[in-house]
Every structure is written in structure tokens, then in C-alpha cells.
Amino acid sequence: MAGPLQRIATIKEGVQARRLGELSTALARPQEWLLQLLGLPRTTINRKIRNDQMLTTDQSERVLGLARLIGQVAAIVQQSGDPAGFNAAAWVSDWIEKPNPALGNRRPAEFMDTLAGQEVLAGLLAQMQTGAYA
């Protein structure tokens, strides 16, 4: 997982739009699902992919926020158990689609399109690790 200064630099530089394809593959979900999850405009993103362009700062921040959640889950498993055979991206992909009591039975996916929402989810994952999750 990149440190905060590296993440900030990457956000400001922009993430290559084509990286969305890699992320959707890691999540084992269609790219359309990923775009909807992150609140990214399909037409604009597809044009940026075709033209090998960078995402905007806001778009990059949402993509890196999802990658950070995946990294957080991977780190939790690494610290707490046996990571052999565990796929953090697949776990996150499933987890964000299921209603969660800690979110008022809303799906974590409903929080993925904003940085503040992603921070709520990161906090929830941290609570799950410590056993403070209710």
C-alpha cells in the first residue's frame, strides 16, 4: 500500500484510465459495474481509455480509494490470519454488495462514489479487524 504522500502525488498526476480495466478484472466484475460503483461517467471514461488519457483528480481519487480498501483488507488478512489463497479484491467485490447492519442495512457500494464514503468504509473495515464491529 502506498503511503499518503505517494497517493496524493498519484491523485494529482492522475491515474491512467486504462487501469480501470485492470481493476475490474481484479474485482471479477464488468467495467460498467465499476464505473457505476465509483460514479464515473461511462462515455467520458471510455473516451479516455481509447485516447490513453489520465483520469481527473476527482476520478483518480475514487479509483485509488477503492484500491486502498482492497489493500486494507489484504493487510488485515496478512496481520490476522493465513493469507494463502485469499483474494482481497474478490472479497471486497462481494462485501460491498451485501447490506451491512453497521450502515443501516445499506450496501457499502452506496458509499463508494465519494471520498467521505470510502473513509466510512475504511473505518468499518478497521472496526471489523479489532472486533469493535457491531
C-alpha positions as CSV (number, residue, x, y, z in Angstrom):
1,M,0.0,0.0,0.0
2,A,1.4,3.4,-1.0
3,G,1.9,6.0,1.7
4,P,-0.2,9.2,1.9
5,L,2.3,11.4,0.1
6,Q,2.6,8.9,-2.8
7,R,-1.2,8.6,-3.0
8,I,-1.5,12.4,-3.1
9,A,1.1,12.6,-5.9
10,T,-0.6,9.9,-7.9
11,I,-4.0,11.6,-7.5
12,K,-2.6,14.9,-8.7
13,E,-0.8,13.3,-11.7
14,G,-3.9,11.2,-12.5
15,V,-4.5,7.6,-12.9
16,Q,-4.4,6.1,-16.4
17,A,-8.0,5.5,-17.5
18,R,-7.0,2.0,-18.8
19,R,-6.2,1.0,-15.2
20,L,-10.0,0.7,-14.7
21,G,-9.9,-2.4,-16.8
22,E,-7.2,-4.0,-14.6
23,L,-9.2,-3.1,-11.5
24,S,-12.5,-4.5,-12.9
25,T,-10.6,-7.7,-13.8
26,A,-9.2,-8.0,-10.2
27,L,-12.7,-7.5,-8.8
28,A,-14.1,-10.1,-11.2
29,R,-16.8,-7.6,-12.2
30,P,-17.6,-5.9,-15.5
31,Q,-16.1,-2.5,-16.1
32,E,-19.6,-1.0,-16.3
33,W,-20.3,-2.2,-12.7
34,L,-17.0,-0.5,-11.6
35,L,-17.9,2.8,-13.3
36,Q,-21.3,2.8,-11.7
37,L,-19.9,1.9,-8.3
38,L,-17.5,4.8,-8.4
39,G,-19.9,7.2,-10.0
40,L,-17.7,7.7,-13.1
41,P,-19.3,8.8,-16.4
42,R,-19.2,5.8,-18.8
43,T,-18.9,7.9,-22.1
44,T,-16.1,10.1,-20.7
45,I,-14.2,7.2,-19.2
46,N,-14.5,5.1,-22.4
47,R,-13.1,8.1,-24.4
48,K,-10.2,8.5,-22.0
49,I,-9.4,4.8,-22.3
50,R,-9.5,4.9,-26.1
51,N,-7.2,8.0,-26.1
52,D,-4.9,6.6,-23.4
53,Q,-5.6,9.6,-21.1
54,M,-5.5,10.2,-17.4
55,L,-8.5,10.4,-15.1
56,T,-9.2,13.7,-13.5
57,T,-8.1,14.3,-9.9
58,D,-11.6,13.5,-8.5
59,Q,-11.9,10.4,-10.6
60,S,-8.4,9.2,-9.7
61,E,-9.1,9.8,-6.0
62,R,-12.2,7.5,-6.2
63,V,-10.2,4.8,-8.1
64,L,-7.3,4.9,-5.6
65,G,-9.8,4.9,-2.7
66,L,-11.2,1.5,-3.9
67,A,-7.6,0.2,-4.4
68,R,-6.8,1.4,-0.9
69,L,-9.8,-0.5,0.6
70,I,-8.6,-3.7,-1.2
71,G,-5.1,-3.1,0.2
72,Q,-6.5,-2.6,3.7
73,V,-8.3,-5.9,3.5
74,A,-5.2,-7.6,2.3
75,A,-3.2,-6.1,5.2
76,I,-5.8,-7.2,7.7
77,V,-5.7,-10.8,6.5
78,Q,-1.9,-10.7,6.4
79,Q,-1.8,-9.4,10.0
80,S,-4.7,-11.5,11.4
81,G,-4.5,-14.9,9.7
82,D,-3.3,-17.0,6.9
83,P,-3.4,-15.1,3.6
84,A,-2.6,-18.1,1.4
85,G,-5.2,-18.3,-1.3
86,F,-7.1,-15.2,-0.1
87,N,-8.1,-12.8,-2.8
88,A,-8.7,-9.3,-1.2
89,A,-10.2,-7.8,-4.4
90,A,-12.7,-10.6,-4.7
91,W,-13.6,-10.3,-1.0
92,V,-14.2,-6.6,-1.3
93,S,-16.2,-7.1,-4.5
94,D,-18.6,-9.4,-2.6
95,W,-18.6,-7.4,0.6
96,I,-19.6,-4.1,-0.9
97,E,-22.7,-5.6,-2.5
98,K,-24.2,-7.0,0.7
99,P,-26.3,-5.0,3.1
100,N,-24.4,-4.2,6.2
101,P,-26.1,-3.7,9.6
102,A,-23.4,-1.1,10.6
103,L,-24.5,1.0,7.7
104,G,-28.2,0.8,8.5
105,N,-28.5,-2.2,6.2
106,R,-27.3,-0.2,3.2
107,R,-24.7,-1.8,0.9
108,P,-21.2,-0.5,1.2
109,A,-21.4,0.1,-2.6
110,E,-23.7,3.0,-1.9
111,F,-20.7,4.8,-0.2
112,M,-18.0,4.2,-2.9
113,D,-18.7,7.3,-5.1
114,T,-17.3,9.8,-2.5
115,L,-14.1,10.1,-0.6
116,A,-16.0,10.6,2.6
117,G,-18.0,7.4,2.0
118,Q,-14.8,5.5,1.3
119,E,-13.4,6.7,4.6
120,V,-16.5,5.4,6.4
121,L,-15.9,2.0,4.8
122,A,-12.2,2.1,5.7
123,G,-13.2,2.8,9.3
124,L,-15.8,0.0,9.3
125,L,-13.1,-2.5,8.0
126,A,-10.8,-1.3,10.8
127,Q,-13.5,-2.0,13.3
128,M,-14.1,-5.4,11.9
129,Q,-10.4,-6.2,12.4
130,T,-10.4,-5.1,16.0
131,G,-13.7,-6.8,16.9
132,A,-15.4,-3.5,17.6
133,Y,-17.8,-4.2,14.7
134,A,-21.4,-4.4,15.8
